[in-house]
């Protein structure tokens, strides 16, 4: 039989799991494919099911922004608006400057930067100097931005003085996205430690928050909600009017864990629980010391479904959820040991090494896919964001040698910043790593409508990103790394 021409081979193989390079020859039953390096031509030469992955799709660095004083500073939340402006929240210490001159003591903050990184406005709170004042998350919807976190002592966010009842109280404050002017705020807490970990603002302006409260009952704005001490989720209208809230006993919310809201107004939240709890569909018992959960509620707050994840001798942590235009939800987290999320068992690398992961579920809770890197190192998965065409960016920190896709990466310092791009179906697309001689981490990730990525976190010693170099003034310094 006469061999097909190279052009015919490429056309034939493009629809197969493995595409052929032009030098391959066909076998009797079809093309014989040898994996080779991708040549960025839309054909899957490395035979992993994704054309032009790896270096072909890797983003370029697009500058960096640093925030540092003589103490410890962080970026814990990051978001974009439709115009490409950036919003950040976290904690700052003495001598750090957010456009109003160097601060004195330890404070929480929320600020807006223009696309070039210049500060547009900032709100700074707290004077306790005890580390109880900080921002955990930030979200933009329409013309409003809201920040969540914790405050201590007495502070006026703009609507009148608030006084924390214990070490620190939970809060959410909403501002005009363009000017930073006050819209409304809510605060609640008891005589212990309370925090609002995550916030999501819908395009219509509804605000969903989640976190942890310590009181026997908490008033979120519509009367006392029980039980005592647990994870909460609450929803407010654009003007701050209370809509609904739930508290779940024996449950908690992990650091910076974001809630998600889909196009139908349905809410998704993640966290952990001990012993047993009830999200609305019946009592759930933990596996081992603690289990993780993903729970969904209707726009009016009614329970829709929940999943719990855990196993003996396994540790699993979830850091939030992100809804996609196609109607499903993506979660991110990390584990040691082995656990099933609904598909094949997901196991950590090297036994006890922390392994990050992302997974997707449809709107009814059916498992769709999961991704986890390989290698002998460890990675923490602090968040996932959704980009154009429902692509996913998983971000966090890694140490040692990891294999995110086709190639191995080895950290420069103790831990390095890392972001991994995934296709809408959860397949590896690209990875980006950067680090200095200390430990660096990504605490939050956001992607704008044009695909620009912002990685928010901290650097411990020094960090060079493209042409931007920074040396810390004190302990950790806050950092934003941009990719496009």
C-alpha positions in Angstrom: 0.0 0.0 0.0 1.3 3.4 -0.9 2.3 5.5 2.2 0.3 8.6 2.9 1.9 11.9 2.5 3.1 13.9 5.6 0.2 16.3 5.2 -2.3 13.5 5.1 -0.7 12.0 8.3 -1.1 15.3 10.2 -4.7 15.7 9.1 -5.5 12.0 10.1 -3.6 12.1 13.4 -5.1 15.4 14.5 -8.3 13.6 15.5 -6.5 10.7 17.3 -5.3 10.7 20.9 -1.8 10.9 19.6 -0.8 13.0 16.6 2.1 12.1 14.4 5.0 14.3 13.4 5.6 14.7 9.7 8.4 12.1 9.8 6.4 9.2 11.2 5.2 6.3 9.0 1.8 4.7 9.1 1.3 1.2 10.5 -1.1 -1.3 8.9 -3.8 -0.4 11.4 -3.2 3.3 11.3 -0.6 5.9 12.0 2.4 4.9 14.2 2.9 7.8 16.6 6.1 8.6 18.5 5.8 11.4 21.2 8.0 14.3 20.4 8.3 17.9 21.7 5.4 20.2 20.9 6.1 22.5 18.0 3.2 25.0 18.7 1.3 24.2 15.6 -2.0 23.1 17.0 -1.1 19.4 16.8 -0.5 17.1 19.9 3.0 16.0 19.1 3.8 14.8 22.7 0.7 12.6 22.8 -0.8 13.7 26.1 -4.2 14.7 24.6 -3.6 18.5 24.7 -2.2 20.3 21.7 0.4 23.0 22.3 0.7 22.5 26.1 3.8 23.3 28.1 6.1 25.9 26.7 3.7 26.6 23.8 1.0 27.9 26.2 3.2 29.2 29.1 2.4 32.8 30.0 5.0 35.5 30.1 5.7 37.6 33.2 3.9 40.9 33.2 5.6 42.8 36.1 5.3 42.6 39.9 4.2 44.7 42.8 5.7 44.5 46.3 4.5 45.8 49.7 6.8 45.7 52.7 7.6 47.3 56.0 10.0 46.4 58.8 7.7 43.6 60.0 5.6 40.9 58.3 3.4 41.8 55.4 1.1 39.7 53.2 -1.2 39.7 50.2 -4.0 37.3 51.1 -6.7 38.2 48.5 -6.7 39.5 45.0 -9.3 40.3 42.3 -9.7 42.1 39.0 -12.5 44.4 37.8 -13.7 44.5 34.1 -11.3 47.4 33.4 -8.2 45.5 34.6 -7.8 47.3 37.9 -6.5 45.1 40.7 -7.8 44.8 44.2 -5.7 43.4 47.1 -6.2 42.7 50.8 -4.0 41.4 53.6 -1.9 42.7 56.5 0.8 45.3 56.8 3.2 46.5 59.5 5.3 49.5 60.4 6.7 51.6 57.5 4.7 49.9 54.8 3.1 52.5 52.5 -0.2 52.1 50.5 -0.3 55.6 49.2 -1.0 57.4 52.4 2.4 57.4 53.9 4.2 54.8 56.1 1.9 53.1 58.6 2.6 52.7 62.3 2.0 49.3 63.9 0.1 46.3 62.5 -3.0 46.8 60.3 -5.3 45.2 57.8 -5.9 46.8 54.4 -7.8 46.7 51.2 -6.4 48.7 48.2 -6.9 49.1 44.5 -4.2 49.4 41.9 -4.5 50.5 38.3 -3.3 48.0 35.6 0.2 49.4 35.9 0.4 48.8 39.6 -0.1 52.4 40.9 -2.2 52.7 44.0 -5.6 54.2 43.3 -7.0 54.2 46.8 -6.7 52.2 50.1 -8.5 51.6 53.3 -6.4 50.7 56.4 -7.8 49.5 59.7 -6.7 48.4 63.1 -4.3 49.7 65.8 -4.0 46.7 68.1 -0.4 45.9 67.0 -1.3 42.3 68.0 -1.8 40.8 64.6 -5.6 40.5 64.9 -6.3 43.0 62.1 -6.1 41.6 58.6 -7.9 41.2 55.3 -8.5 37.6 54.1 -10.3 38.0 50.8 -11.6 40.5 48.2 -14.2 40.3 45.4 -15.5 42.7 42.8 -19.0 42.7 41.3 -20.2 45.5 39.0 -19.2 48.9 40.7 -18.7 47.4 44.2 -15.8 45.8 45.9 -16.0 43.9 49.2 -13.3 42.8 51.6 -13.5 40.2 54.4 -11.3 39.5 57.4 -10.8 40.3 61.0 -10.4 43.4 63.2 -9.6 44.1 66.9 -10.4 47.0 69.2 -12.5 49.8 67.8 -12.6 50.9 64.2 -15.0 52.9 61.9 -15.1 51.4 58.4 -17.3 54.4 57.4 -20.7 53.7 58.9 -19.9 54.2 62.5 -17.6 52.7 65.1 -17.4 49.0 65.5 -15.9 47.4 68.7 -14.7 43.8 68.7 -16.2 41.6 71.3 -13.2 39.4 71.8 -9.7 39.0 70.4 -11.0 39.8 67.0 -14.4 40.0 65.2 -15.4 39.0 61.7 -16.4 41.6 59.2 -17.2 42.4 55.6 -16.9 45.9 54.2 -18.2 47.0 50.8 -16.8 50.1 48.9 -17.2 51.9 45.6 -14.8 50.1 43.4 -13.6 53.2 41.6 -13.1 55.5 44.5 -13.0 53.4 47.7 -15.8 55.3 49.2 -17.9 53.5 51.9 -21.1 51.6 50.9 -21.8 49.4 54.0 -20.3 47.0 56.5 -21.3 44.1 58.8 -19.4 42.9 61.9 -20.1 40.1 64.4 -18.3 38.1 67.0 -18.1 37.1 70.7 -15.5 36.9 73.4 -13.1 34.7 71.4 -11.8 34.8 67.8 -14.1 35.2 64.8 -13.1 35.8 61.1 -14.8 36.1 57.7 -12.5 34.1 55.5 -14.0 34.5 52.1 -16.3 36.8 50.1 -18.0 36.7 46.7 -19.8 39.6 45.0 -22.1 38.7 42.1 -22.4 40.8 39.0 -25.8 42.0 40.4 -24.2 43.0 43.7 -25.3 40.3 46.0 -22.6 39.5 48.6 -21.9 36.0 50.0 -19.5 35.5 52.9 -18.2 32.5 54.8 -16.0 32.1 57.9 -16.0 31.0 61.5 -17.9 32.4 64.6 -17.4 31.5 68.3 -20.6 32.7 69.9 -23.5 30.6 71.2 -25.6 32.4 68.6 -24.7 35.1 66.1 -26.9 37.8 64.6 -25.8 38.3 60.9 -28.5 41.0 60.5 -31.7 38.9 60.6 -31.8 37.7 64.2 -29.8 35.1 66.1 -28.6 32.1 64.2 -27.5 28.9 66.1 -25.7 26.6 66.8 -22.6 27.6 68.8 -19.1 27.9 67.3 -18.9 26.7 63.8 -18.6 27.6 60.1 -21.0 30.1 58.7 -22.3 31.2 55.3 -24.4 34.4 54.9 -25.9 36.3 52.0 -26.7 40.0 51.6 -28.3 42.2 49.0 -26.3 44.9 47.2 -27.4 47.5 49.7 -26.4 45.3 52.6 -29.9 44.0 53.5 -29.7 40.6 55.1 -31.0 37.7 53.1 -30.1 34.4 54.9 -27.4 32.7 57.0 -26.5 29.3 58.3 -24.0 28.1 61.0 -22.7 24.5 61.1 -21.5 23.1 64.4 -18.1 21.4 64.6 -17.1 22.8 61.3 -14.5 25.3 60.2 -13.4 27.3 57.2 -9.8 27.1 56.0 -7.4 30.0 55.5 -8.8 32.3 52.8 -11.4 29.8 51.6 -13.7 31.5 49.1 -17.4 30.8 48.5 -18.7 30.6 44.9 -22.0 31.7 43.3 -23.0 30.4 39.9 -25.2 32.1 37.2 -28.4 30.7 38.8 -27.4 32.3 42.2 -26.6 28.9 43.8 -23.9 29.0 46.5 -21.0 26.7 47.1 -18.7 26.6 50.1 -15.9 24.4 51.3 -14.3 23.7 54.7 -13.6 21.0 57.3 -15.5 19.4 60.1 -14.9 17.2 63.2 -17.0 14.4 64.7 -20.3 15.2 62.9 -22.4 18.1 61.5 -25.5 18.7 59.4 -25.4 21.0 56.4 -29.2 20.5 55.9 -29.4 17.1 54.3 -28.8 15.0 57.4 -26.0 14.3 59.8 -22.5 13.7 58.3 -19.8 11.9 60.3 -16.2 12.7 59.8 -13.7 10.0 58.7 -10.7 10.0 60.9 -9.8 13.1 62.9 -11.5 15.5 60.4 -13.1 15.5 57.0 -13.4 18.2 54.3 -16.7 19.2 52.8 -18.2 20.9 49.7 -21.8 22.0 50.2 -24.3 23.8 47.9 -27.3 26.0 48.7 -30.0 27.5 46.6 -30.2 31.3 46.0 -32.7 31.4 48.9 -30.4 29.5 51.2 -32.0 26.0 51.1 -29.7 23.0 51.2 -29.2 21.4 47.7 -26.4 18.8 48.3 -23.2 18.2 50.1 -20.1 16.0 49.8 -17.7 15.0 52.5 -14.1 13.8 51.8 -11.9 11.9 54.2 -10.3 8.6 55.2 -8.3 7.2 58.0 -4.7 8.4 58.2 -5.5 11.0 55.5 -5.4 14.8 55.9 -7.3 16.9 53.4 -7.8 20.6 53.2 -10.0 22.6 50.8 -9.3 26.3 50.1 -12.5 27.4 48.3 -14.6 27.1 45.2 -15.0 28.8 41.9 -18.1 28.6 39.6 -17.7 28.5 35.8 -19.8 29.8 33.0 -20.6 26.2 31.9 -22.4 25.7 35.2 -20.0 23.6 37.2 -17.8 24.3 40.2 -14.0 23.9 40.7 -12.5 23.3 44.1 -8.8 23.3 45.2 -6.9 22.0 48.1 -4.2 19.7 49.3 -3.9 16.2 50.9 -1.6 13.7 52.5 -2.5 10.1 52.2 -5.3 8.8 49.8 -8.9 9.8 49.4 -11.6 9.6 46.7 -13.3 12.8 45.6 -15.8 10.8 43.5 -13.5 9.5 40.9 -10.3 7.4 41.1 -8.5 7.6 44.4 -6.3 10.7 44.7 -3.0 10.0 46.5 -0.3 12.3 47.8 3.2 12.1 46.3 5.8 10.1 48.2 3.4 9.0 50.9 3.4 11.9 53.4 4.3 14.7 51.0 1.6 17.4 50.7 0.0 17.3 47.3 -2.2 20.0 45.8 -5.1 19.3 43.6 -8.1 20.7 41.7 -11.4 19.0 41.0 -14.6 19.8 39.3 -18.3 18.9 40.0 -21.4 19.7 38.0 -24.2 21.8 39.4 -25.9 18.7 40.8 -22.7 17.6 42.6 -21.6 14.9 40.2 -17.8 14.4 40.0 -16.3 15.5 36.7 -12.5 15.5 36.9 -9.4 16.0 39.1 -5.8 17.1 38.6 -2.8 16.6 40.8 0.9 17.1 40.0 3.5 14.3 40.3 7.1 14.2 41.6 8.7 13.6 44.9 8.3 17.2 46.3 5.3 18.8 48.0 2.8 21.4 46.8 0.1 23.4 48.7 -2.9 24.4 46.6 -4.1 27.7 48.1 -6.6 28.6 45.4 -7.9 28.2 41.9 -9.3 30.8 39.6 -11.3 30.7 36.3 -10.1 32.4 33.2 -11.5 32.9 29.7 -13.1 29.9 28.1 -13.4 28.3 31.6 -9.7 27.4 31.8 -8.5 26.9 35.4 -5.4 28.3 37.2 -4.3 26.4 40.3 -1.8 28.2 42.5 0.1 27.8 45.7 3.6 27.0 46.9 5.9 24.0 46.2 9.2 22.7 47.5 11.6 20.1 46.1 11.1 18.6 42.7 7.6 18.4 41.1 6.2 17.4 37.7 3.3 19.6 36.9 3.1 18.4 33.2 5.8 17.2 30.9 8.9 18.6 32.7 10.2 18.5 36.3 10.6 21.7 38.2 12.8 22.2 41.3 12.3 25.0 43.8 15.0 27.6 44.2 14.5 28.2 47.9 12.6 26.5 50.7 9.3 27.0 48.8 8.6 28.7 45.5 5.5 30.4 44.0 3.7 28.2 41.5 0.7 28.4 39.1 -0.6 25.6 36.9 -2.9 26.3 34.0 -5.5 23.6 33.2 -7.8 23.1 30.2 -11.6 23.3 30.9 -11.4 19.5 31.2 -8.7 19.5 33.9 -5.7 18.6 31.6 -2.3 20.2 32.1 -1.7 23.2 29.9 1.2 25.2 31.4 3.1 26.0 34.6 4.9 29.0 36.0 7.3 29.0 39.0 9.4 31.7 40.6 11.3 31.9 43.9 14.1 33.4 45.8 16.5 32.1 48.4 13.8 32.0 51.1 10.3 30.7 51.1 7.7 32.2 48.8 4.0 31.4 48.4 0.9 32.3 46.4 -2.1 32.8 48.8 -4.6 33.9 46.2 -5.0 33.9 42.4 -7.3 35.9 40.0 -7.7 36.0 36.2 -9.2 38.8 34.3 -11.4 38.7 31.2 -8.3 38.9 28.9 -6.4 36.1 30.6 -4.1 38.2 32.7 -3.2 36.4 35.9 -2.4 37.9 39.3 -0.7 35.8 41.9 -0.9 37.3 45.4 1.2 36.2 48.3 4.5 36.8 50.0 8.3 36.6 49.6 10.6 35.9 52.5 14.0 37.3 51.3 14.3 38.5 47.8 12.5 37.9 44.5 13.1 38.7 40.9 10.2 38.5 38.4 11.3 39.5 34.9 12.8 43.0 35.2 11.3 43.6 38.7 13.6 42.8 41.6 12.8 43.2 45.3 14.7 42.7 48.6 12.7 42.5 51.8 12.9 45.2 54.4 11.8 43.0 57.3 10.1 39.6 57.5 7.8 38.5 54.8 6.8 41.1 52.2 3.6 41.1 50.2 3.9 40.4 46.5 1.8 40.4 43.4 3.1 38.6 40.3 1.4 39.3 37.0 1.4 36.9 34.0 -0.2 37.2 30.6 
